[in-house]
Amino acid sequence: MVRTVVINLMTSDQGRKAKAREIATSAADGVKFAAFVGERGDWLKVIAEEIDAVTVVDRIQRKAGLRDAKLISVE
């Protein structure tokens, strides 16, 4: 079952955004898509076969230093 996860990173820092994408894609299995979306490009959208959205957000908050990152949707 393919899942789509959208996370608001709440940052414009390109380095932290890249780190967040790396964390999300390494935590997911069967990644089909991972990109920055939204009007300001601060939302991370990941489409994968298997992904634990809560764990990914927690890792992004801790490891990328994006404490304000929050889960927007899981489909």
Wavefront OBJ file of the C-alpha trace (Angstrom):
o trace
v 0.000 0.000 0.000
v 1.485 3.300 -1.082
v 1.431 6.109 1.478
v 1.753 9.831 0.932
v 3.138 11.877 3.810
v 3.336 15.675 3.893
v 5.448 17.401 6.542
v 5.671 21.160 7.110
v 9.347 21.837 7.793
v 8.793 25.511 8.651
v 12.180 26.605 7.334
v 13.772 28.135 4.274
v 17.256 26.836 5.188
v 18.269 24.670 2.224
v 20.746 22.624 4.274
v 18.188 21.663 6.892
v 15.604 20.902 4.221
v 18.066 18.591 2.458
v 18.851 16.856 5.768
v 15.109 16.392 6.420
v 14.605 14.830 2.979
v 17.558 12.505 3.586
v 16.122 11.439 6.957
v 12.657 10.823 5.502
v 13.844 8.817 2.516
v 16.209 6.679 4.581
v 13.401 5.861 7.043
v 10.984 4.794 4.295
v 10.895 1.654 2.153
v 10.124 1.786 -1.555
v 10.377 5.561 -1.975
v 8.704 6.644 -5.196
v 8.810 10.421 -4.734
v 10.375 12.901 -2.318
v 10.299 16.634 -3.010
v 9.649 20.043 -1.532
v 6.203 21.360 -2.353
v 3.925 24.189 -1.333
v 3.911 27.854 -2.093
v 7.200 28.514 -0.293
v 8.675 25.057 -0.840
v 8.843 24.331 2.871
v 6.612 21.237 2.809
v 8.231 17.859 2.268
v 6.092 15.346 0.374
v 7.168 11.702 0.432
v 5.422 8.883 -1.407
v 6.609 5.439 -0.356
v 5.487 1.853 -0.006
v 6.047 1.938 3.727
v 6.725 4.912 6.004
v 6.052 5.616 9.685
v 5.116 9.296 9.547
v 5.296 9.946 13.298
v 8.782 8.461 13.586
v 9.983 10.428 10.553
v 8.741 13.733 11.983
v 10.368 12.955 15.328
v 13.716 12.202 13.640
v 13.508 15.369 11.538
v 12.829 17.441 14.649
v 15.792 15.929 16.491
v 18.393 15.234 13.797
v 17.782 18.128 11.396
v 17.182 20.632 14.188
v 13.712 21.480 12.904
v 11.806 21.439 16.180
v 8.786 23.200 14.648
v 8.332 20.587 11.893
v 4.859 19.062 11.955
v 2.913 16.387 10.185
v 0.330 17.811 7.775
v -1.220 14.701 6.253
v -0.939 10.961 5.731
v -2.840 9.276 2.926
l 1 2 3 4 5 6 7 8 9 10 11 12 13 14 15 16 17 18 19 20 21 22 23 24 25 26 27 28 29 30 31 32 33 34 35 36 37 38 39 40 41 42 43 44 45 46 47 48 49 50 51 52 53 54 55 56 57 58 59 60 61 62 63 64 65 66 67 68 69 70 71 72 73 74 75
